[in-house]
Amino acid sequence: MSGKAVTPQLQRELGVVGATMMGLGSIIGTGVFVSIAIAAGIAGPAVILAVALAAFVATCNGLNSAQLAANHAVSGGTYEYGYKYLNPWFGFTAGWMFLLAKTASAATAALGFASYLLTTTNLMGRGLLVPTALLAVVVLTTIVLSGIRRSNLVNIIIVSLTLLSLGFFVIVCFPTAITVGAENLTPFFSGNAASVLHATALMFVAYTGYGRIATMGEEAKEPRKTIPKAMIVSLLLTMVLYITVAAVGIGAVGAGVLGVTEQAQAAPLEVAIRNIAGPAAGWVVTIGAMTAMLGVLLNLILGLSRVVLAMGRRRDLPGLFARLNQSGTTPVLAVVLVAVAIAGLVLIGDVKTTWSFSAFNVLIYYAITNLAALQLPPEERLYPRWLGWAGLASCGFLAFWVEQQIWLIGLALIVAGLIWRTLVQILARD
């Protein structure tokens, strides 16, 4: 019996709760524990406005991602949407941007976890940073290789611990914020419009974990219902959490304290709460920070491996990365490739500009997402068309508010990726 070979499909095991928790696990991590402080150092108390603006941009992008994923529920996210609704060049560029940005982010999360752990246990400076980060990559890769169901359970535990620690932070700091908040939040605009836009671009990255829900669309039950609901709930919860943490943190200790991030091993929220309630309270937030970093790392390995799987299916990467295990739950070689790439960046250890680099690449990625959403036919559209235009304009605008050298490198890497794809196409014809 002959015919076209059937592409193996991943099993649909994620419901609304599981998909929402995956989204929260991907979003709440480096963003709330690190980037709010970086943005506060740039924009001062106006970081609260930047958080809200970034939430608007993320909501436009999230809803457009949701309607694309609901109608085209396969692994790969915007890489697949670019192919289906635009053209192969846009699709490849989206996949390339995602791999560049999120592999670096995953390495940052691993090093961040190691930094928090070693700093809190007074072991920092003994040459254990990279080995500890590598161990985290190995352990979480092993969990991902065991399948989406077990990964989802571990993720729920991680997200729960993180949310509890952030709730503790807000409860402990809130009385102080009420007492001295007016003084610490004045003047509200300590910089200019450019500083707010720069902070908004950086804070946007803190929301972008919602894309993980779309990249795992192939594993969602009833994707047309599950994916949009999970996206909306994840973004609403995150927006409320970020604004609350930023307002309470700055209100309690001021942007000057919260925005100091010179020490690579420092945990800004831990520093803030320790100033108010002592070392024991700092421990609680530190545990939340460590679990958050592990959650980000787990979800990035999951999301990146699904994009590698999709690129392998289209032969933009070698076809062997499209293979699944016997139970059809895990693209084993794709997961291994992602883990090796993350480990390589961990070994280099140069993550000073990772956050800004991720901001540019992710904003380009979501500009393509919005462009693809604008091509949806009326019968597939779940939300108004203006959301696509709003998301496209805001992403294209914010991408170039990061440091100039960052977006120049990003543009050069886009060109390098397109040259790679051209060579692959030429070789394939020969």
N, C-alpha and C positions, 0 to 999 in steps of 0.2 A: 504494500500500500504506500503510494507516494503522495507528496503534497508539500506545502510550505510548512517548515518547522514552526512549532508553537513556542513563543517566548515564555519561559517559566515566569509565573507571577507570584509575588509575595502574598501571604495569607492575610485576610482582613480580620484583625483582632482588636482594633482600637475603637472604643465608643467615645461619646462626648466627654465624659469625665476623664478618661485616660488621655485623650487628645489634648484637653485643656491643661492637664497636669504636665504633659510633655511640653506644651507651649510655655507654661510658667517656669518649668525647669530650665528651659532654654533661655528665657528672658531674664529671670531674676538671678543675677550672679555678679559678674564683673560690673554690670551697669549700676546697680544700686550700691555696691560696696566700694567701687573705685571711681566710676565715671562721674557721678554726682560731685565728688570732691574735685576732680579735674576741672569740670565745668564751672564749679563755684570759684575756683582760682582764677578763671578767665572772666566770668561775668558778675561775680559777687552775688548778692542776694537775688539779682535778676535771673539767676539760674532757675528759680521757680517758674518764671515765665518761659525760659528755654525748655524746661521739662514739659510744660503744657503745649508749646508749639510743636515740639518733637512728637508728642502724643497725637496731635492732629495729623501730622504727616504720616505717622505710623498707622493711624486708623484708616486713612485713605488707601495706603498701600496694603494694609491687612485685608480690607474688604475686597479690594481688587484681586489679591492673591486668593482669597476664599472663593470668589466666584469662578476664577480660573481652575482652581483645584477641584471644585465641586463638579465642573463639567469635563475635566480632563484629569481624572484621579489616578495618576501614575507617579512612580518615584521620579524625582528630578526637579520638581518645582519649576522655576522660570526657565531653566534650561529646556525643558519640554514645551513650555508655553511659547517660548520664542520660536521653536521649530514649527509648532502647529499653527500659530496665529500670525507669525511674522515671516522670517526666513532663517535658513540654517546659520547664517553669519551672526544674527542677533542671538539665536539659541546658544551657539558655541560661546559667544562673548559672555552671556549670562552665566553659563556653567563655569567658565574660566574665572570670572570675577568672584563667584561664590567660593570656589576652591582656594583661591589666593587669600581672600579675606578671612575665611573661617578656619583655615588651617593655622594661620597666625594667631587667631583668637583662641583656638584650642590650646596651642602651646602656651599662650599667656595665662590661660586658666590653670593649666598644670603647674606652671611656675608660681602663679599666685597662691594656689593651694599649698605648695611646698613652702613658700615664704611665710604664710600665716602659721603653718604648723611648726616650723623650725624657730620662728621668732617667739612664739608663745611658750615653747619648751626650752628656750634659751640655748638652742643648738645652731643658730644661725652663725655663719662664719667658719664652719668646720668642714666645708667642702661637700656638704650633703644636699645642697639645693637641687642640682641637676639629677643626681640619683633618685631623690625623693619624687621629683616631678616625673621621671621616667617610670618609676614604680606605679604611680597613679595612672599613667597612660596604659601600662600593661594590665593592671587590674580592671580598669573600666573597659578596655578592649575585650577582655575575657568575658565580661558581663554582656557586652553587645553581641559577641559571637554566640552566646547561649540563646539568643532569640528576643523578639520584641516584647513578649509577655513578661519575661523576667526583668528585662530592662525597664519596663513600665513600672513594675513593683518597686524596684530600687529607686527609680525617679520619684515616685510618690513619697517615699520615706525621706528622700533628700529635700524635696520641696517643702514638706511639712516642717522639718527642722529649721529650714531657712526662714519660713514665714513666722514661726514661733520666735526666733531670735530677733527679727525685725519688729515684731509686735512688742517685744520686751524693750527694744531700743526706744520706740515711740512712747510707751507708757512711762519709762523712767525719765526721759528727757522733756516730756510735755510740760510738767509743772514749772521747770526752769524756763522753758520757751515762753510760757505765759507771763512769767515775771519780768524777764529782760528782753523779750522778743522784739518789742517796739524799738529798743535801742540798737539791737543787732541787725535788724532789717532796714535800718535807716543809715545812709540814703539807699533806696532800693536799686537805683541805677548808678552803680559806681563806675561803670565803663561807658561804652557807646553802643550804637546799634550793631556795629561789626562784631563786638565781643559777644553780644547776645546771639547773633547768627552763628558764630563759631561754636558757641556752647550748644546751640540747638543741633548743629550737625553732629557733634560728638554724642549728645544725648540720644539722637535718633538711633545710633548703634545699640544703645542700651535697651531698645524695644524690639530689635530685629529678630529675636529668637522665635517670634510667632511664625516666621517662615518655615520653621521645622515642621509645623503641622502640615503645611502644603507639600513639603518634600517627601513626607510619609503618607501622602494621599492614597497610595496603593494599598496601605495597610489599615485604612479607616473603614469601619462599617457604615453603610449608607452615606457615602462621602458628601452628597449634595446637602444633607442635613447636618451631619457631624462636623464637617470642616468649618463652615461659616459660624456655627454656634461656638465652637471651641476657640476660634480666632477672636470673636467679639468679646467673649467672657475673659479670655486671657488678657487682651489689651485694656479692657475696663479696669480689671483688678490691678494690673500693673501700673496704669496711670494714677489711680488713687494712691497706691502704695508709694510710688516715686515722689509725688507731690507732697504727701504727708511726711515722708522721711526727710526730704529737702527742707521743707518749711520748719519742721520741728528741730532738725539738726542745726540749721543756720540760726533759728530763733534762740536755741539754747546756748550755743558756743560762738556763733558768728562765722561769717564766711572766711575770715582770716585764719581761724583754726581748722575748720572743715576743709578748706581749700589747700592746705599744706600737704603736698604729696611728693616732696623731694626724696624721702627715704623709700627705696623700692619695697622694703619689707613692711612699711607702715600700713595699717588698716585705718583709714580715716574715720569710719564710724566707731571703731574701737577706741580711737584716741578721744573722740568727742564724748562718749559715754564714760570713759575712765576719768575724764576731767570733772564729771558731775557726780558719779556714784562709785568710783574706785575700781581697782583691778578686777575684783570678782565679777562686776557687771561687764567689764571688758571681755572677760572670758566667754560669757554667754554669746556676745556678738561675734567674737572670733570663731566660735564653733559654727555659728550660722554662716559666716563668710567661707569657712572651709567646705561646708556641705554645699554651699552655693557654687563654688568653683568646681567641685566634683560634678554637680548637676549640669553645669555648662559643658564640661568636658564630655560627659556621657552623651548628652544630646547633640553635641557637635560631631562626635564620632558617628552617631546614628545618621544625622543629616548629611554629612559629607560622604559617607559610604553609599547613600542612596543616590546622590548626584553622580558619583563615580560609576555606580551600577547603570544609571541612565546613559552616561557618556560611553560606557562600554557597549551597550546595546546598539548605539548608533555608530560605533567604530570611531568616535572621536578620541577614545582611548582604546587600547587593545581589548578585543572581544572577551578575553578570559575573565575580565572584571565583571561581566554580566552573568556569571555562573552563580547559582544558588546552591545551598546545601540540600540534602535529600528531602528534608521536611518542608522546603520552600519558605523558610522563615528568615534566612540570613544570607546576604551576598558576601561569603567568607573572604574571598580574595580582595574585594573592594574594601572591606573593613581593615584587613591587614595592610593594604596600601596606605590608607588614611592614617593608621597608627604609626607606620614607618615615617610618613611625611611629618606628622606632629612631633615624633621623637627627634627627627632631624633638626627641627627648629628649636626644640628644647635644648639640644646639645649646643647649638650656636649661642643661645641665651640672650640674643640682642632683641629685646622687645620694647625698647624705649618709645618707638614711634608706631607700635602695632595698632594702638587704638585709632589714631588718625588715619593710618593706612586702611584699616578695616572700614572706617567711615566712608572714605572715597569709594572704595570698591563696592560696598554694600549699597550706597546711594545710586551708583551706576546700574547695579543689578536690579534694584527696584524701579528705576526709571524704565528699564526694559519690561519689567512686570506690568507697569501701568500702560505702556505702549501696547502690549499684548492684550490687555483688558479692553482697550478701546476698539479692538477688532472683533470682540464677541458679537455674534448675531443677536438680535432682539430676544429670540426665544431662549437663549442661554444666559441672558443678563439677569442678575439678581438685584443689582443696585443701580442708581442713576449714572448716566454716562459722565456727568461732570466730575465724579470722584476720580475717574481715570485721568482727566485733564489736570485736576488739582494735585494728584499724586505725582504725575509726570513733571509738572512745572516745579513743584517744591523740591523734588529729588535732584533735578538738573541744576536748580539754583543753589541748593545747599552743598552739593558735591564740591564746589570750588571755593568754599569758605574755610576749608582746612588749609594747612600750611602749603605754600606754593610748591615746595619740593616734593611734597607727598603726592599732589595730584599730577605733577609732571611725571613722576615715577609710575603712577597708576596708568596714565595714558600710554607711556612707553611699553608697559606690560600688556596692555590691550593689543597694541600693534604686534608685539612679539607672539602673542597667542594666535592672532589671525594669520601671521606668517607660518606658524606651526601647522595650522589647519590647512592652509593652501598647499604646503609641501605634502601633507598626508593625502590630500585629494589628488595631487599630481602622481604620487607613487601608486595610489590605488588604481588609477587609470592605466598605468604602465603594467 
